[in-house]
Amino acid sequence: MSPPEQATARSETALQIETTRPDDLDALLQIEHDCFRTDRLSRRSFKRWLRRPDCVFLVARDSAGLAGYCLVILRQGTRLARLYSLAVAPDRQGRGVARQLLQQAEVDVRSTGALYLRLEVAASNTAAIRLYEQLGYTQFGHYDDYYEDHSDALRMEKCVRAYQPENAPRTLPWIAQTTPFTCGPAALMMAMAGLDRTYQPSPLEEIEIWREATTIFMTSGHGGCHPLGLALAAHARGFHSEVWVNTPGPLFIEGVRDDNKKRVMSLVHDSFVSQCATRGITVHYQDLEQERLLDMFNAGVNILILISTYRLDSKKAPHWVVLSGYDEACFYVHDPELDDLGTPRASRDDNKAPLDCQYLPIAREEFAAMSRFGGNRLRAVVAVGAAGPGGNER
């Protein structure tokens, strides 16, 4: 064995992969500075991740100190993890440090119950792409102008557990809501665009749908979208729509204290009920069981589901998502909520990216609890299909 090979072997033998410590901060910042010219994580960001529990944060140590780090974010309430950053000190590159970090991260991610590990990588970073491919990651998307230096990014993922999808995710466009209160319109635009390629979503369309479907008031702030209102909006645009809701009374009213707000919300509810009856939109006042939901999905119907965000972000808010696939372990949804879109990674307080919002895996048993909102355990589903015999004419 030649001297360089001996040195490399000794380095790899001495390498230890372990969880970060608070006193690693300065060394982490040095690696970040040495490895990246743009999109650097700040001292503030590192300090935050060093104390947060919803991540896998590993470092590689050798006799000379920190050789590299790997940060993976765990998405609360889901089976999805995301490789947020991976860096190896320049003088330790080419020794298998990145591979060992990522392999240990996959083990730790798998132990949390996550099913998929996803990442973004610069399209020009051929060495990193080759490593990811060797480790079993496959490309499933592309971002133009993703990084601060305007370079493109590839989207890659790997199933870190042995679940095999029974149903390949359908092609469903992802659309981000542009306001904090228009998840319903964004979800409906995704559903309609997935059924009709000629349909043109837009920010104006998003607001128009919200105006048509809103309850007017919520517990605070702007009103959210009523399932019957969304069904009416879909009907008005030429799509077939049907609703399942497990209560006939006015919705979202239990947390409202103001009597006048309650009165207005009740009037809106009654109007939606009347309009659905007039337009022939079927409303089922019962739960929609999972198997029936999947039968409809397999038949080509796009399905909006009301969830509580508590298991996603610890906030008790109603939120609309769209079913985008399933397998024996999980349902997959498109989530329209994305904060700080376009903000550079290092200054983004929220760690969500478009990658985290598409085909989001949620365990079936967790989804059953997530798809109930409020003290009265409201469940609501809006099924949207293409117009056909007996359907709406476009």
Residue pairs with C-beta under 8 A, 6 or more apart in sequence:
1 9
8 95
11 62
11 92
11 95
12 95
12 96
12 100
14 62
14 63
15 60
15 61
15 62
15 67
15 95
15 97
15 100
16 60
16 61
16 62
17 58
17 59
17 60
17 100
17 101
17 104
18 58
18 59
18 61
19 57
19 58
19 59
20 28
20 50
20 57
20 58
20 59
20 69
21 50
22 50
22 51
24 50
24 59
24 66
24 69
25 43
25 46
25 47
25 50
27 65
27 66
28 46
28 59
28 66
28 69
29 43
29 46
30 66
30 89
31 66
31 68
31 69
31 87
31 88
31 89
32 40
32 41
32 46
32 87
33 40
34 89
34 90
35 87
35 88
35 89
35 90
36 87
37 149
38 147
38 148
38 149
38 344
39 147
39 148
39 149
39 344
39 345
39 346
40 346
41 85
41 345
41 346
42 346
42 347
45 346
49 55
49 57
49 71
50 57
54 73
54 74
54 76
55 71
55 72
55 73
55 74
55 84
56 70
56 71
56 72
56 74
56 81
56 105
56 108
56 109
56 112
57 69
57 70
57 71
57 72
58 69
58 70
58 71
58 101
58 104
58 105
58 108
59 66
59 67
59 68
59 69
59 70
60 66
60 67
60 68
60 69
60 88
60 92
60 97
60 100
60 101
61 67
62 92
66 89
67 88
67 89
67 92
67 95
67 97
68 86
68 87
68 88
68 89
68 92
68 97
68 98
68 101
69 85
69 86
69 87
69 101
70 83
70 85
70 86
70 98
70 101
70 102
70 104
70 105
71 83
71 84
71 85
71 86
72 81
72 82
72 83
72 84
72 105
72 108
72 109
72 117
73 81
73 82
73 84
73 351
74 81
74 109
74 112
74 114
75 81
75 82
75 312
75 356
75 360
76 311
76 312
76 313
76 314
77 311
77 312
77 362
77 366
77 370
78 312
78 360
78 361
78 362
78 363
79 113
79 114
79 115
79 116
79 329
79 330
79 361
79 362
79 363
80 114
80 115
80 116
80 118
80 356
80 360
80 361
81 109
81 112
81 114
81 116
81 117
81 118
81 160
82 117
82 118
82 119
82 351
82 353
82 355
82 356
83 102
83 105
83 117
83 118
83 119
84 345
84 351
86 98
86 101
86 102
86 128
88 97
88 98
88 101
98 128
98 131
99 131
99 135
102 131
102 135
103 135
105 117
106 117
106 135
106 158
106 160
109 117
109 160
110 160
110 161
113 363
114 160
114 161
115 159
115 160
115 161
115 163
115 329
115 330
115 361
116 157
116 158
116 159
116 160
116 361
117 157
117 158
117 160
118 155
118 156
118 157
118 355
118 356
119 132
119 137
119 155
119 156
119 157
120 143
120 146
120 153
120 154
120 155
120 156
120 353
120 355
121 128
121 129
121 132
121 153
121 154
121 156
122 128
122 147
122 151
122 152
122 153
122 154
123 142
123 151
123 152
123 153
123 154
124 151
124 152
129 154
129 156
132 156
132 158
135 158
136 158
137 156
137 157
137 158
138 156
138 157
138 158
139 154
139 155
139 156
140 155
140 156
140 157
141 154
141 155
141 355
141 358
142 152
142 153
142 154
142 155
143 152
143 153
143 154
143 155
143 354
144 152
145 151
145 152
146 152
146 153
147 153
148 344
148 345
155 355
163 327
163 328
163 329
163 330
164 327
165 325
165 326
165 327
166 326
166 327
166 328
167 294
167 297
167 298
167 325
167 326
167 327
168 325
169 324
169 325
169 332
169 359
170 194
170 324
170 325
171 194
172 190
172 191
172 194
172 302
172 322
172 324
172 334
173 190
173 193
173 194
173 201
174 190
174 334
174 336
174 354
174 357
174 358
175 186
175 189
175 190
175 193
175 201
175 336
176 186
176 336
176 337
176 338
176 341
176 354
176 357
177 183
177 185
177 186
177 206
177 336
177 337
177 338
178 186
178 203
178 206
179 206
179 207
179 210
179 222
180 221
180 222
181 210
181 218
181 221
181 222
181 223
181 224
182 206
182 207
182 209
182 210
182 225
182 336
183 224
183 225
183 319
183 320
183 321
183 336
183 337
184 209
184 210
184 213
184 224
184 225
184 229
184 230
184 304
184 320
185 205
185 206
185 207
185 208
185 209
185 210
185 213
185 225
185 230
185 233
186 206
186 320
186 336
187 230
187 304
187 320
187 321
187 322
187 334
187 336
188 209
188 213
188 230
188 233
188 234
188 304
188 320
188 382
188 384
189 199
189 201
189 205
189 206
189 209
190 201
190 302
190 322
190 334
190 336
191 234
191 302
191 303
191 304
191 322
191 384
192 199
192 201
192 234
192 237
192 239
192 302
192 384
193 199
193 201
194 302
195 239
195 300
195 302
195 384
195 385
195 386
196 239
196 386
199 237
209 225
209 230
209 233
210 225
212 229
212 232
212 233
212 236
213 225
213 226
213 229
213 230
213 232
213 233
214 222
214 223
214 224
214 225
214 226
214 229
214 268
215 223
215 224
215 225
215 226
215 229
215 251
215 252
215 265
215 268
215 269
216 223
216 261
216 264
216 265
216 268
217 223
217 256
217 258
217 261
217 264
217 265
218 224
218 252
218 255
218 256
219 252
219 255
219 256
224 252
224 318
225 320
226 251
226 252
226 268
226 269
226 272
227 243
227 245
227 251
227 304
227 306
227 380
227 381
227 382
228 243
228 245
228 269
228 272
228 273
228 275
228 276
228 281
228 283
229 268
229 272
230 241
230 304
230 320
230 382
231 241
231 242
231 243
231 276
231 281
231 283
231 382
231 384
232 241
232 272
232 275
232 276
232 279
232 281
234 240
234 241
234 382
234 384
235 241
235 279
235 281
235 392
237 394
238 387
238 392
238 393
238 394
239 384
239 385
239 386
239 387
239 391
239 392
240 384
240 385
240 386
240 387
240 388
240 390
240 391
240 392
241 281
241 382
241 383
241 384
241 385
241 392
242 281
242 282
242 283
242 284
242 382
242 383
242 385
243 276
243 281
243 282
243 283
243 284
243 380
243 381
243 382
243 383
244 283
244 284
244 286
244 287
244 288
244 379
244 380
244 381
244 383
245 251
245 283
245 284
245 285
245 378
245 379
245 380
245 381
246 285
246 286
246 287
246 377
246 378
246 379
246 380
247 285
247 376
247 378
248 285
249 269
250 262
250 265
250 266
250 269
250 270
251 265
251 269
251 378
251 380
252 265
252 318
252 374
252 378
253 262
253 265
253 266
254 374
254 375
254 376
255 374
256 262
256 265
273 283
275 281
276 283
287 379
288 379
288 381
290 364
290 368
293 303
293 323
293 381
294 326
296 303
296 383
297 303
297 323
297 326
300 385
300 386
301 383
301 384
301 385
302 322
302 323
302 383
302 384
302 385
303 322
303 323
303 381
303 382
303 383
303 384
304 320
304 321
304 322
304 381
304 382
304 383
304 384
305 320
305 321
305 322
305 323
305 333
305 371
305 380
305 381
306 318
306 319
306 320
306 371
306 373
306 378
306 379
306 380
306 381
307 318
307 319
307 320
307 321
307 370
307 371
307 373
308 316
308 317
308 318
308 319
308 370
308 371
308 372
308 373
308 374
309 315
309 316
309 317
309 318
309 319
310 316
310 370
311 366
311 369
311 370
312 319
312 370
316 374
318 373
318 374
318 378
319 335
319 337
320 336
321 333
321 334
321 335
321 336
321 360
322 333
322 334
322 336
323 331
323 332
323 333
324 332
324 333
324 334
324 358
324 359
325 331
325 332
325 359
326 332
329 361
329 363
329 364
330 361
330 362
330 363
330 364
330 367
331 361
331 362
331 364
331 367
332 359
332 360
332 361
332 362
333 359
333 360
333 362
334 357
334 358
334 359
334 360
335 357
335 358
335 360
336 357
337 352
337 357
338 352
338 353
338 354
338 357
339 350
339 352
340 348
340 349
340 350
341 354
362 370
371 379
372 378
372 379
373 379
373 380
385 391
387 393
387 394
